[in-house]
Amino acid sequence: MPASRRRLLQLAATALPAAAAQATPSAATAPLRAPRLRPGDTLGLVSPANATFEREPLRMAIESLQALGFKVKPGAFVAARRGPFAGTDEQRAADLNAMFADDSVAGILAMTGGSGCNRIVDKLDYDLIRRTPKFFGGFSDLTSLVNAIHRRTGLVTFHSPVAASEWNDYSVQGFKAVVMNAEAAVLRNPAVRPADDLVAREERIATIRPGRAQGRLVGGNLTVLASLAGTPYFPDCRGALLFLEDVNEYIYRIDRCLSTLRLAGALDQLAGVVLGRFTKCEPGEGYGSLTLDEVFDDYFLPLGVPVFRGAAIGHIRRKMTVPVGALAEMDAQTGTIRLLAPAVT
């Protein structure tokens, strides 16, 4: 390749990140925090992803949020449907924008995950969101929105249970500590005592590389996150603590998504890695498969940063509420994430 052409390609490769950095908050910028949620506040209920096909799950979700002490305002299209989605792309984005614009709404929670959030990530009013910071939470397919909103506005968002999740005591207490009580909480797995066994077999932490590290929390569902690579909505991974989870993916697909993050340059920038649950992520058909242990070792050990596996993050009953964009310290030996400041005001 001629030297002049090589130089042009180098300039083009550096121009895009520089332009994006001018339009979005940098890793050094102080995060924008929403007011904490309080009992009696109105929580907006939206469905940016899949439709809810029966009435009863929607009623149960509203009852759960009311039991948490909130008034609930369903979005205009929360019960809509177009194919698998809760309405058209325009309707789902309009619901979310309307909730941020509504002064009576203190925070916004997704009804469920599924798919479709990537279709509306470029339809949100990020200037409006920056002017009216509010709690916004969800997990799974909501990974794209919680990371995009933080990347484009600096607002701390929340990888949290969705409204349709099981609101067991562990999930409720974690949500209250981080979102309602404004605690600089320590996020750790639920304590499980074996009923009739020599060792605990649930909620276990596995240290892949020991150590402590500080940085901003980014991440969520691995396949959704990888689908954002190369876009202005992908998180800034410089000095970050990356947390990942997934469900129902063959191991070779987990490998492929991690290779996407590596080739995008995201992994080399990290301060630490927290791996949640990779539920039903098993070998596919064929001549054989790497194990998840081997895949994680291949991608994360060469980074030389602390890494642990088994955090209560993912498609599981008992879930942490993890603030995306908040400064935290991870300890790979104890399997904990300590918030260095409250994630809400």
C-alpha positions, -999 to +999 in steps of 0.1 A: +000+000+000+015+035-009+025+055+021+001+084+011-029+061+011-019+045+044-017+079+059-052+088+047-066+056+062-049+064+095-064+099+095-099+085+087-096+059+115-088+086+141-113+112+128-144+093+136-136+087+173-126+124+177-158+136+162-178+113+184-159+125+215-169+161+207-206+151+207-207+129+237-195+131+273-160+117+279-148+093+305-133+122+325-166+141+326-185+139+359-216+118+355-251+133+354-272+118+382-310+117+384-329+124+416-336+094+437-370+077+435-392+081+466-423+064+478-453+081+462-434+091+430-449+083+396-430+057+376-435+057+339-439+022+324-428+018+288-421-011+264-392-002+242-387-038+231-411-067+230-449-067+232-467-081+262-491-105+246-514-111+275-531-086+299-522-104+331-484-099+330-490-061+326-514-061+355-488-080+376-460-056+367-481-026+377-490-043+410-453-050+417-444-013+411-473-002+433-461-026+460-427-008+458-446+023+468-449+040+434-478+054+413-476+039+378-482+058+346-484+033+316-471+047+283-496+053+255-482+023+236-471+000+265-498-026+254-494-020+216-481-046+192-465-048+158-451-082+152-429-091+182-425-054+192-447-032+215-458-010+186-439+006+158-404+020+162-419+055+162-445+046+189-420+030+212-395+059+209-423+084+214-434+067+246-399+070+261-394+106+249-428+115+263-420+101+297-388+122+299-408+153+289-436+146+315-429+166+347-452+144+367-430+113+360-401+108+383-385+078+367-390+053+338-388+015+338-391-009+310-418-035+310-397-063+295-368-070+273-367-091+241-355-073+210-360-041+191-343-015+212-315-010+186-342+000+162-351+031+183-317+040+198-313+068+172-348+081+177-345+093+213-343+130+222-309+130+239-310+168+244-343+164+263-330+136+284-299+156+293-322+185+304-345+164+324-325+136+340-346+108+354-341+072+366-342+049+336-338+011+340-340-023+325-318-052+314-314-077+285-323-059+253-324-026+273-286-029+273-286-008+242-307+020+257-291+022+291-256+024+275-267+048+247-284+072+271-253+073+293-229+077+263-249+105+247-259+124+278-237+114+307-268+103+327-263+074+350-288+047+340-296+014+355-291-023+345-320-033+368-349-057+369-377-048+344-412-043+356-421-079+346-392-094+366-397-113+398-393-088+426-379-110+453-364-097+485-328-096+471-338-077+440-360-053+459-334-045+486-307-040+460-330-017+439-340+003+470-304+007+482-291+021+449-321+039+434-342+050+463-319+053+493-290+068+473-265+045+490-229+041+480-237+004+482-216-027+480-231-050+454-226-087+463-243-119+456-270-132+480-257-153+509-267-189+504-261-215+531-262-251+519-291-270+535-275-304+534-241-302+516-205-295+525-202-266+501-224-239+487-233-247+451-253-216+442-243-179+439-207-188+437-179-164+427-150-176+406-119-154+405-103-155+371-076-129+378-073-114+413-070-078+422-090-046+426-098-019+401-117+013+399-136+027+369-170+035+355-194+007+352-205-001+316-220-032+300-250-055+302-260-082+277-230-093+256-248-099+223-267-066+225-236-047+235-215-062+206-243-052+182-235-015+191-198-017+183-188+009+158-218+032+165-220+064+185-240+045+212-213+021+222-200+028+257-167+046+263-145+017+277-114+038+286-106+028+322-140+012+326-153-017+346-171-039+320-199-062+332-214-088+309-241-115+309-260-135+284-287-162+279-295-189+254-264-184+232-241-211+219-206-208+232-192-201+197-215-170+196-202-158+230-167-162+215-177-143+184-192-114+204-161-111+226-139-111+194-160-082+182-153-062+214-116-071+211-113-061+175-131-029+183-104-021+208-128-020+237-112-048+258-077-034+258-090-002+274-106-018+304-096-015+341-115-046+351-142-072+341-172-085+360-189-116+344-224-122+354-244-153+346-243-169+311-275-188+315-280-218+292-250-208+271-239-243+260-220-260+231-238-261+198-238-289+173-206-298+156-172-313+162-167-298+196-166-266+216-144-246+238-158-243+273-169-209+287-139-211+311-116-214+281-133-186+262-131-162+291-095-171+298-086-165+262-101-130+261-096-117+296-064-131+311-042-114+285-056-080+296-038-082+329-067-067+348-089-081+376-117-104+364-143-125+383-172-146+372-206-154+388-220-120+398-258-119+402-263-101+369-283-115+341-313-136+332-317-150+367-343-146+395-322-126+420-307-096+402-283-068+412-292-032+402-260-020+385-257+018+377-242+023+343-218+052+343-213+052+381-178+051+395-171+019+414-144-004+427-144-041+420-127-068+440-122-100+420-113-120+451-144-112+471-166-108+440-180-074+450-186-041+433-185-011+457-200+022+445-177+051+452-205+076+453-243+074+452-257+068+417-286+092+423-289+125+441 
